[in-house]
Amino acid sequence: MTKRCFSSRQLYVLRNDIDIRMLIEKTLRIPCRMTEGCFRFLCPLCNGLDTAVNPKTNLARCFRCEKNLNTIDLVMLIRQADFVQSVRFLQSIHQKDSVCQDRGDLETISGTNPQIGSRLKLKTPSGKSDSGPCHIGKILGSILPPEHGGISEKRSAEYKLNKSVAVYQKADEDRIVKLEQQLEYLGRQIEKIVRTINVGLPAK
């Protein structure tokens, strides 16, 4: 029995994480244009422009051929490569994109990106080593800028006696929304790291 070169997870990532429109337009440089607000590209099978891409499924479709094309299919057709060569080509693209995105995220968080400045900086809580576990509240408190309502143990001092209950509730709701956004961001980063690790693992 022939051993599989790639895992199902690796192929899933390449089919879904690489933006098919960017692959068509920027990487494979397939002739394309916007027609009536819709992205069209030259079908590599019939050379027709009755085509479109679906961002939800990350698939390209030719309505003349009545065929759906994923990222691997397009690379095989345009580069005249076999399946293994096409997958390895997409892996190299995905790896470069992941490195660039991770570098950009780290620059944003650490404040080393000159275009963004020190807007976000991770701080080690006083008296704590940055190598050990830390409470999620303190992590979020270090990420959220003070002007955007970071976690504070002196919330009561921020309120004035002449403020109404509605103002208090609105402030609490704003804090909750911002915390949810930060948790969602952290979740996406964890998923990205897990995908990168899975792609780098040898197939079983």
C-alpha positions as a Markdown table, in Angstrom:
| # | Residue | x | y | z |
|---|---|---|---|---|
| 1 | Met | 0.0 | 0.0 | 0.0 |
| 2 | Thr | 1.4 | 3.4 | -1.0 |
| 3 | Lys | 2.1 | 5.7 | 1.9 |
| 4 | Arg | 0.3 | 9.0 | 1.7 |
| 5 | Cys | 2.6 | 12.0 | 1.1 |
| 6 | Phe | 0.2 | 14.5 | 2.8 |
| 7 | Ser | -2.3 | 14.3 | 5.6 |
| 8 | Ser | -5.9 | 15.3 | 5.1 |
| 9 | Arg | -5.3 | 18.2 | 7.5 |
| 10 | Gln | -2.4 | 19.5 | 5.4 |
| 11 | Leu | -4.6 | 19.4 | 2.2 |
| 12 | Tyr | -7.5 | 21.0 | 4.0 |
| 13 | Val | -5.3 | 24.0 | 5.1 |
| 14 | Leu | -4.0 | 24.5 | 1.6 |
| 15 | Arg | -7.4 | 24.4 | 0.1 |
| 16 | Asn | -9.0 | 26.8 | 2.6 |
| 17 | Asp | -6.3 | 29.1 | 4.1 |
| 18 | Ile | -4.8 | 30.3 | 0.8 |
| 19 | Asp | -7.0 | 33.0 | -0.6 |
| 20 | Ile | -8.0 | 31.6 | -4.0 |
| 21 | Arg | -8.5 | 35.1 | -5.5 |
| 22 | Met | -5.0 | 36.2 | -4.4 |
| 23 | Leu | -3.6 | 33.0 | -5.8 |
| 24 | Ile | -5.3 | 33.6 | -9.2 |
| 25 | Glu | -4.4 | 37.3 | -9.4 |
| 26 | Lys | -1.0 | 37.7 | -7.6 |
| 27 | Thr | 0.7 | 34.3 | -7.6 |
| 28 | Leu | -0.4 | 32.4 | -10.7 |
| 29 | Arg | -1.1 | 35.7 | -12.6 |
| 30 | Ile | -4.1 | 34.3 | -14.4 |
| 31 | Pro | -5.7 | 37.1 | -16.6 |
| 32 | Cys | -8.6 | 38.5 | -14.6 |
| 33 | Arg | -10.8 | 41.6 | -14.4 |
| 34 | Met | -13.8 | 43.1 | -12.5 |
| 35 | Thr | -17.0 | 42.9 | -14.5 |
| 36 | Glu | -20.2 | 44.4 | -13.1 |
| 37 | Gly | -18.7 | 44.3 | -9.6 |
| 38 | Cys | -17.8 | 40.6 | -10.0 |
| 39 | Phe | -14.2 | 39.1 | -10.1 |
| 40 | Arg | -13.7 | 37.2 | -13.3 |
| 41 | Phe | -10.7 | 35.2 | -14.4 |
| 42 | Leu | -9.7 | 33.3 | -17.6 |
| 43 | Cys | -10.7 | 29.7 | -17.2 |
| 44 | Pro | -7.6 | 27.4 | -17.7 |
| 45 | Leu | -9.8 | 24.7 | -19.2 |
| 46 | Cys | -12.0 | 26.6 | -21.8 |
| 47 | Asn | -10.4 | 30.0 | -21.8 |
| 48 | Gly | -13.7 | 31.6 | -21.1 |
| 49 | Leu | -14.4 | 34.5 | -18.7 |
| 50 | Asp | -17.7 | 33.2 | -17.4 |
| 51 | Thr | -16.1 | 32.6 | -14.0 |
| 52 | Ala | -16.3 | 33.7 | -10.4 |
| 53 | Val | -14.9 | 32.9 | -7.0 |
| 54 | Asn | -16.8 | 32.1 | -3.8 |
| 55 | Pro | -15.1 | 33.6 | -0.7 |
| 56 | Lys | -17.2 | 31.4 | 1.6 |
| 57 | Thr | -16.0 | 28.1 | 0.1 |
| 58 | Asn | -12.7 | 29.4 | -1.3 |
| 59 | Leu | -13.5 | 27.8 | -4.7 |
| 60 | Ala | -13.3 | 29.1 | -8.2 |
| 61 | Arg | -16.0 | 28.1 | -10.7 |
| 62 | Cys | -16.3 | 28.2 | -14.4 |
| 63 | Phe | -20.0 | 28.3 | -15.4 |
| 64 | Arg | -19.2 | 27.3 | -19.0 |
| 65 | Cys | -17.3 | 24.2 | -18.0 |
| 66 | Glu | -19.6 | 23.8 | -14.9 |
| 67 | Lys | -16.5 | 22.9 | -12.9 |
| 68 | Asn | -15.3 | 24.0 | -9.4 |
| 69 | Leu | -11.6 | 24.5 | -9.0 |
| 70 | Asn | -9.7 | 24.6 | -5.7 |
| 71 | Thr | -6.2 | 26.0 | -5.1 |
| 72 | Ile | -4.5 | 22.7 | -5.9 |
| 73 | Asp | -6.5 | 22.3 | -9.1 |
| 74 | Leu | -5.5 | 25.7 | -10.4 |
| 75 | Val | -1.8 | 25.2 | -9.7 |
| 76 | Met | -1.9 | 21.8 | -11.5 |
| 77 | Leu | -3.5 | 23.4 | -14.5 |
| 78 | Ile | -1.5 | 26.6 | -14.8 |
| 79 | Arg | 1.9 | 25.2 | -13.9 |
| 80 | Gln | 1.3 | 21.9 | -15.7 |
| 81 | Ala | 2.5 | 20.2 | -12.5 |
| 82 | Asp | 1.4 | 16.9 | -10.9 |
| 83 | Phe | -0.5 | 16.7 | -7.6 |
| 84 | Val | 2.6 | 16.4 | -5.3 |
| 85 | Gln | 4.5 | 19.2 | -7.0 |
| 86 | Ser | 1.4 | 21.5 | -6.8 |
| 87 | Val | 0.9 | 20.7 | -3.1 |
| 88 | Arg | 4.6 | 21.4 | -2.3 |
| 89 | Phe | 4.3 | 24.7 | -4.3 |
| 90 | Leu | 1.3 | 25.8 | -2.2 |
| 91 | Gln | 3.0 | 24.7 | 1.0 |
| 92 | Ser | 5.9 | 27.0 | 0.3 |
| 93 | Ile | 3.5 | 29.9 | -0.4 |
| 94 | His | 1.5 | 29.2 | 2.8 |
| 95 | Gln | 4.6 | 29.0 | 4.9 |
| 96 | Lys | 5.9 | 32.3 | 3.7 |
| 97 | Asp | 2.5 | 34.0 | 4.3 |
| 98 | Ser | 2.4 | 32.5 | 7.8 |
| 99 | Val | 5.8 | 33.8 | 8.6 |
| 100 | Cys | 5.0 | 37.3 | 7.3 |
| 101 | Gln | 1.7 | 37.4 | 9.2 |
| 102 | Asp | 3.2 | 36.2 | 12.4 |
| 103 | Arg | 6.0 | 38.7 | 12.2 |
| 104 | Gly | 3.5 | 41.5 | 11.6 |
| 105 | Asp | 1.4 | 40.3 | 14.6 |
| 106 | Leu | 4.5 | 40.2 | 16.8 |
| 107 | Glu | 5.5 | 43.7 | 15.7 |
| 108 | Thr | 2.1 | 45.0 | 16.5 |
| 109 | Ile | 2.0 | 43.4 | 19.9 |
| 110 | Ser | 5.5 | 44.3 | 20.9 |
| 111 | Gly | 5.4 | 47.8 | 19.4 |
| 112 | Thr | 8.4 | 47.3 | 17.1 |
| 113 | Asn | 6.5 | 48.1 | 13.9 |
| 114 | Pro | 7.5 | 51.7 | 13.1 |
| 115 | Gln | 4.2 | 52.3 | 11.3 |
| 116 | Ile | 2.2 | 51.3 | 14.3 |
| 117 | Gly | 4.5 | 52.4 | 17.1 |
| 118 | Ser | 4.1 | 51.2 | 20.6 |
| 119 | Arg | 0.4 | 51.0 | 20.5 |
| 120 | Leu | 0.3 | 47.5 | 22.0 |
| 121 | Lys | 3.0 | 46.2 | 24.3 |
| 122 | Leu | 3.0 | 43.0 | 26.4 |
| 123 | Lys | 4.1 | 43.7 | 29.9 |
| 124 | Thr | 5.3 | 41.2 | 32.5 |
| 125 | Pro | 3.3 | 41.7 | 35.7 |
| 126 | Ser | 5.5 | 43.2 | 38.5 |
| 127 | Gly | 7.2 | 40.6 | 40.6 |
| 128 | Lys | 6.5 | 37.8 | 38.1 |
| 129 | Ser | 8.8 | 36.1 | 35.7 |
| 130 | Asp | 7.8 | 36.1 | 32.0 |
| 131 | Ser | 8.7 | 32.4 | 31.8 |
| 132 | Gly | 5.9 | 31.0 | 34.1 |
| 133 | Pro | 2.1 | 30.9 | 33.8 |
| 134 | Cys | 0.2 | 34.1 | 34.2 |
| 135 | His | -3.5 | 34.8 | 35.0 |
| 136 | Ile | -5.5 | 35.6 | 31.8 |
| 137 | Gly | -6.8 | 38.8 | 33.4 |
| 138 | Lys | -3.3 | 40.1 | 33.8 |
| 139 | Ile | -2.4 | 39.1 | 30.2 |
| 140 | Leu | -5.4 | 40.9 | 28.8 |
| 141 | Gly | -4.7 | 43.9 | 31.1 |
| 142 | Ser | -1.2 | 44.2 | 29.5 |
| 143 | Ile | -2.6 | 43.9 | 26.0 |
| 144 | Leu | -5.4 | 46.4 | 26.3 |
| 145 | Pro | -4.2 | 50.0 | 26.2 |
| 146 | Pro | -5.2 | 52.1 | 29.2 |
| 147 | Glu | -7.3 | 54.5 | 27.1 |
| 148 | His | -9.4 | 51.5 | 25.8 |
| 149 | Gly | -10.5 | 50.3 | 29.2 |
| 150 | Gly | -7.8 | 47.8 | 30.3 |
| 151 | Ile | -8.6 | 45.6 | 33.3 |
| 152 | Ser | -8.2 | 47.7 | 36.5 |
| 153 | Glu | -8.6 | 46.9 | 40.1 |
| 154 | Lys | -9.6 | 50.5 | 40.9 |
| 155 | Arg | -12.7 | 50.7 | 38.7 |
| 156 | Ser | -14.7 | 52.5 | 41.4 |
| 157 | Ala | -12.3 | 55.4 | 41.3 |
| 158 | Glu | -13.0 | 55.9 | 37.6 |
| 159 | Tyr | -16.7 | 56.6 | 38.3 |
| 160 | Lys | -18.0 | 59.9 | 39.5 |
| 161 | Leu | -20.9 | 60.2 | 41.9 |
| 162 | Asn | -23.0 | 62.3 | 39.4 |
| 163 | Lys | -23.0 | 59.6 | 36.7 |
| 164 | Ser | -26.2 | 57.7 | 36.2 |
| 165 | Val | -26.6 | 53.9 | 36.4 |
| 166 | Ala | -27.0 | 53.8 | 32.6 |
| 167 | Val | -23.5 | 55.3 | 32.2 |
| 168 | Tyr | -22.1 | 52.6 | 34.5 |
| 169 | Gln | -23.8 | 49.8 | 32.5 |
| 170 | Lys | -22.5 | 51.3 | 29.2 |
| 171 | Ala | -19.0 | 51.4 | 30.5 |
| 172 | Asp | -19.2 | 47.7 | 31.6 |
| 173 | Glu | -20.7 | 46.7 | 28.3 |
| 174 | Asp | -17.8 | 48.4 | 26.4 |
| 175 | Arg | -15.3 | 46.6 | 28.6 |
| 176 | Ile | -17.0 | 43.3 | 27.9 |
| 177 | Val | -17.0 | 43.8 | 24.2 |
| 178 | Lys | -13.3 | 44.8 | 24.2 |
| 179 | Leu | -12.4 | 41.7 | 26.2 |
| 180 | Glu | -14.4 | 39.5 | 23.8 |
| 181 | Gln | -12.5 | 41.0 | 20.9 |
| 182 | Gln | -9.2 | 40.3 | 22.6 |
| 183 | Leu | -10.1 | 36.7 | 23.4 |
| 184 | Glu | -11.2 | 36.2 | 19.8 |
| 185 | Tyr | -7.9 | 37.6 | 18.6 |
| 186 | Leu | -5.9 | 35.3 | 21.0 |
| 187 | Gly | -8.0 | 32.3 | 19.8 |
| 188 | Arg | -7.2 | 33.1 | 16.1 |
| 189 | Gln | -3.5 | 33.2 | 17.0 |
| 190 | Ile | -3.7 | 29.9 | 18.8 |
| 191 | Glu | -5.5 | 28.3 | 15.8 |
| 192 | Lys | -2.8 | 29.7 | 13.4 |
| 193 | Ile | 0.0 | 28.3 | 15.6 |
| 194 | Val | -1.8 | 24.9 | 15.7 |
| 195 | Arg | -2.2 | 24.8 | 11.9 |
| 196 | Thr | 1.4 | 25.7 | 11.4 |
| 197 | Ile | 2.5 | 22.9 | 13.7 |
| 198 | Asn | 0.2 | 20.4 | 12.0 |
| 199 | Val | 1.5 | 21.4 | 8.5 |
| 200 | Gly | 5.1 | 20.8 | 9.6 |
| 201 | Leu | 4.4 | 17.3 | 11.0 |
| 202 | Pro | 5.3 | 14.3 | 8.9 |
| 203 | Ala | 2.4 | 12.4 | 7.5 |
| 204 | Lys | 1.5 | 9.2 | 9.4 |
